[in-house]
Amino acid sequence: AHRHKAWALAAVSREHAQRGATTLVVSGVLDPDQLDLYRRALAESDLALVRLTVNEAVLRRRMDSRGHYAEDWSGVLDDARRHEAAGHSLPVVRTDSGSPSEVARRVLDAARTLPVASCARADEPTPTTAIEVGRAVLITGSRVIGKSTISWLAFMMARQRKIPTAFVDLRQLGFHGRAGGPIDHALQAATTGALWRVFRARGNQLLLLNGTTDDPAQPKMYADHLDGTPMTTIRLTAAPSELTARARARSRGEMAPLAGDDIVGATDEYLQQTLNDALLAQESWSPANELVVDTTSLTATDTARMVLDLGNS
């Protein structure tokens, strides 16, 4: 999986660079034994690796605060200790104190002072078997409908069914500029296509996409970048009362946590405006070449199962 991530990041980095990005900031867990692979896979870029660390007591509190969304604590602790023991000469930024913004500034300062290390680019591995065309499913709908939760549950179900599956949150591929900037479907579609080529070459047969679309031409844009892989678009809807309930639950932090979520802890005014926009988008939408699933009376698990079945039918 770590090698998979290295080549996926190289593909995404290339697409952003071609569109004028001069800095790409990526967070994630690396295998400390694979750092040389990352350096060689990303040899086209000036790669700066910065390691975050925190004492175990604070790490435990952060894990506990995630509630039932937390990973297995012992596994997280073992991984943290493995990174501490690796002894790599990476700059280290502690996250025990300071706001997230302050820590982010320290990370960027550390990255800027790193010398540029040159190395030969690794040869991208070639598939050992014939590449299947596969299938893709785009799960879309208005904001606060629950796309992220349902898409992730569908991904987990696909894994349980032993279907080699890749999952992509489209918005995370298109952050560009302050606060992520406006949604850039052209950028997101191009990076999705680059990722799918990496995923498909490594045996994945199903691609689950999660993201907002508000124009019939936008799903086609994504389909056009999948090199012939057929894509099914499924739009999630819900009654206004249910959409309102989900938005308020999310604002109280009762839904799956999303990094940088502007709904959690939002003011009543901001939440109402977001909800009004979502309702307007849902009411004004005229579906074209899409499957529509009314999730009003469905649990997230039931909806995910239906999405997965529809996408594979």
C-alpha positions in Angstrom: 0.0 0.0 0.0 2.9 2.4 0.7 4.4 1.8 -2.7 0.9 2.3 -4.2 0.7 5.7 -2.4 4.1 6.8 -3.7 3.1 6.4 -7.3 -0.4 7.8 -6.7 1.2 11.0 -5.2 3.6 11.3 -8.1 0.7 11.2 -10.6 -1.3 13.8 -8.6 1.7 16.0 -8.2 2.4 16.0 -11.9 -1.2 17.2 -12.7 -1.0 20.0 -10.2 2.4 21.2 -11.5 1.1 21.2 -15.1 -1.7 23.6 -13.9 0.7 26.1 -12.3 0.9 24.9 -8.7 4.3 25.7 -7.2 3.7 24.1 -3.8 1.8 20.9 -3.1 1.2 20.2 0.6 0.3 16.6 1.4 -0.4 14.9 4.8 -0.2 11.2 5.4 1.4 8.3 7.1 4.6 7.0 5.5 6.4 3.7 6.0 9.8 4.9 7.5 11.5 2.1 5.6 10.2 3.4 2.2 11.3 7.0 2.4 13.9 6.5 -0.4 11.1 5.2 -2.7 9.1 8.4 -2.1 12.2 10.5 -2.9 12.8 8.6 -6.1 9.1 8.5 -7.2 8.9 12.2 -6.6 12.3 13.1 -8.1 10.6 15.6 -10.5 9.7 17.7 -7.5 11.8 19.4 -4.7 10.5 17.0 -2.0 10.5 18.2 1.6 9.7 15.6 4.2 8.7 16.9 7.6 7.7 14.6 10.5 5.1 15.5 13.1 5.4 14.1 16.6 3.6 14.3 19.9 4.0 12.8 23.3 2.0 9.6 24.0 -0.3 11.1 26.6 -1.5 13.8 24.1 -1.7 11.2 21.3 -4.0 9.0 23.6 -6.3 12.0 24.4 -6.6 12.8 20.7 -7.4 9.2 19.9 -10.0 9.0 22.7 -11.7 12.3 21.4 -12.5 10.5 18.1 -14.9 8.2 19.9 -16.1 5.3 17.9 -14.3 6.7 14.8 -10.9 6.1 16.4 -8.6 3.4 15.1 -7.2 0.6 17.3 -5.2 2.4 19.9 -2.5 -0.2 20.2 -1.8 -0.1 16.5 -1.5 3.7 16.4 0.9 3.6 19.4 3.0 0.9 17.8 3.2 2.9 14.6 4.1 6.1 16.4 6.9 4.3 18.3 8.2 2.8 15.1 8.6 6.3 13.6 10.3 7.6 16.7 12.8 4.7 16.6 13.5 4.9 12.9 16.2 7.5 13.4 15.8 9.4 10.1 17.3 12.8 9.9 14.0 14.5 9.0 13.1 17.8 10.5 10.6 17.2 13.4 7.8 19.5 14.4 6.0 18.9 17.7 2.3 19.2 17.9 1.9 19.1 21.7 1.3 22.9 21.9 0.2 25.7 19.6 -2.9 26.0 17.5 -3.1 24.0 14.2 -2.3 27.3 12.3 0.8 27.8 14.4 2.0 24.2 13.9 1.3 24.6 10.1 3.5 27.7 10.0 6.3 25.7 11.7 5.9 22.9 9.2 6.2 25.3 6.2 9.2 27.1 7.8 10.9 23.7 8.3 10.2 22.7 4.7 11.6 25.9 3.2 14.9 25.5 5.0 15.6 22.0 3.7 18.3 21.7 1.0 17.1 20.3 -2.3 18.3 16.7 -2.6 18.7 15.3 -6.1 18.2 11.6 -6.9 17.4 9.5 -9.9 13.7 8.9 -10.5 12.6 5.3 -9.9 11.2 3.4 -12.8 7.4 3.2 -12.4 6.5 -0.5 -12.0 4.7 -2.1 -14.9 1.6 -4.3 -14.5 2.3 -8.0 -14.3 -1.2 -9.0 -15.6 -3.5 -7.6 -18.3 -5.3 -4.4 -17.1 -9.0 -4.7 -16.8 -11.3 -1.8 -17.9 -13.1 -1.9 -14.6 -16.1 0.2 -13.5 -16.5 3.6 -11.8 -19.2 5.0 -9.6 -19.7 8.7 -8.9 -21.6 9.3 -5.7 -22.9 12.9 -5.7 -25.5 15.2 -4.3 -25.9 18.4 -2.4 -23.8 19.4 0.6 -24.7 17.8 4.0 -26.5 14.9 2.3 -23.9 12.4 3.7 -21.9 11.6 0.5 -18.6 11.1 2.4 -20.0 8.8 5.0 -22.0 6.7 2.5 -19.1 6.6 0.0 -16.7 5.4 2.6 -19.1 2.7 3.8 -19.6 1.5 0.3 -15.8 1.3 -0.1 -15.5 -0.8 3.1 -18.3 -3.1 1.9 -16.6 -3.5 -1.5 -13.4 -4.6 0.3 -15.5 -7.1 2.4 -16.8 -8.5 -0.9 -13.2 -9.0 -2.1 -13.7 -6.5 -4.9 -10.3 -4.7 -5.5 -11.5 -1.1 -5.0 -10.1 2.4 -5.0 -11.8 5.3 -3.2 -11.3 9.0 -4.2 -12.7 12.1 -2.5 -12.8 14.5 -5.4 -12.6 17.7 -3.4 -9.4 16.6 -1.8 -7.8 16.4 -5.3 -8.8 20.0 -6.1 -7.7 22.2 -3.2 -6.0 25.0 -5.0 -5.5 28.4 -3.3 -6.7 30.0 -0.1 -9.2 27.8 1.8 -9.2 25.3 -1.0 -10.5 27.8 -3.5 -13.7 27.2 -5.6 -14.4 23.7 -6.9 -12.2 23.1 -10.0 -13.8 20.2 -11.8 -11.2 20.3 -14.6 -8.4 19.9 -12.1 -10.3 17.2 -10.1 -11.2 15.3 -13.3 -7.6 15.3 -14.6 -6.1 14.2 -11.2 -8.8 11.5 -11.0 -7.8 10.1 -14.4 -4.2 10.1 -13.3 -5.0 8.3 -10.1 -7.2 5.7 -11.9 -4.4 4.8 -14.2 -2.2 4.1 -11.1 -5.0 2.2 -9.4 -6.1 0.2 -12.4 -2.5 -0.8 -13.3 -2.3 -2.3 -9.8 -5.3 -4.5 -10.2 -8.2 -2.4 -8.9 -11.5 -3.1 -10.7 -13.8 -0.6 -9.1 -13.4 3.1 -8.6 -15.6 4.9 -6.1 -15.8 8.7 -6.5 -17.4 11.0 -4.0 -18.0 14.7 -4.8 -20.4 17.5 -5.5 -21.6 18.2 -9.1 -24.1 20.8 -10.0 -24.2 20.7 -13.8 -25.0 17.7 -16.1 -21.7 18.3 -18.0 -19.6 17.8 -14.9 -20.0 14.0 -14.4 -19.2 13.6 -18.1 -16.0 15.5 -17.5 -14.9 12.8 -15.0 -16.0 10.0 -17.2 -14.0 11.4 -20.1 -10.8 11.1 -18.1 -11.2 7.4 -17.1 -9.7 6.0 -20.3 -12.8 4.1 -21.4 -13.9 2.8 -17.9 -17.7 3.1 -17.8 -19.0 5.3 -15.0 -22.4 5.2 -13.2 -23.5 8.5 -11.5 -25.7 8.1 -8.4 -27.3 11.2 -6.9 -28.3 11.1 -3.3 -31.4 13.1 -2.2 -33.4 13.5 1.1 -36.4 15.3 2.3 -35.8 18.9 3.6 -36.5 17.8 7.2 -34.0 15.0 7.0 -31.4 17.2 5.3 -31.8 19.8 8.1 -31.4 17.1 10.7 -28.2 15.8 9.2 -26.8 19.3 8.9 -27.5 20.1 12.5 -26.0 16.7 13.7 -22.9 17.5 11.7 -22.6 20.9 13.2 -22.7 19.3 16.6 -19.8 17.0 15.6 -22.0 13.8 15.6 -21.1 12.7 12.1 -17.8 11.2 10.8 -15.0 13.8 11.3 -13.7 15.5 8.2 -10.5 17.5 8.4 -11.2 21.3 8.1 -15.0 20.8 8.1 -16.6 24.2 8.1 -19.9 22.8 9.3 -18.7 21.6 12.7 -19.3 24.4 15.2 -20.7 26.7 12.6 -22.8 29.7 13.6 -26.6 29.3 13.2 -26.4 31.9 10.4 -23.7 30.1 8.4 -25.4 26.7 8.9 -28.7 28.0 7.7 -27.1 29.6 4.6 -25.4 26.3 3.8 -28.6 24.4 4.3 -30.5 26.8 2.1 -28.0 26.4 -0.6 -28.1 22.7 -0.4 -31.9 22.6 -0.5 -32.0 25.0 -3.5 -29.4 22.8 -5.3 -31.5 19.7 -4.7 -34.8 21.2 -5.7 -33.5 22.8 -8.9 -31.7 19.8 -10.1 -32.9 18.0 -13.2 -31.3 14.6 -13.3 -29.8 13.5 -16.6 -28.3 10.0 -17.2 -28.1 9.6 -13.4 -29.6 7.1 -10.9 -31.3 8.9 -8.0 -31.5 7.4 -4.5 -33.9 9.0 -1.9 -32.1 8.5 1.4 -34.7 10.0 3.6 -35.8 6.7 5.3 -32.5 4.8 4.8 -29.6 4.4 7.2 -26.1 5.3 5.9 -25.3 1.5 5.8 -28.5 0.7 3.8 -27.7 3.5 1.3 -24.1 2.4 0.9 -25.2 -1.1 0.2 -27.7 0.1 -2.4 -25.1 2.4 -4.0 -22.7 -0.5 -4.3 -25.3 -2.8 -5.8 -26.5 -0.2 -8.3 -22.9 0.6 -9.3 -22.2 -3.1 -10.0 -25.4 -3.8 -11.8 
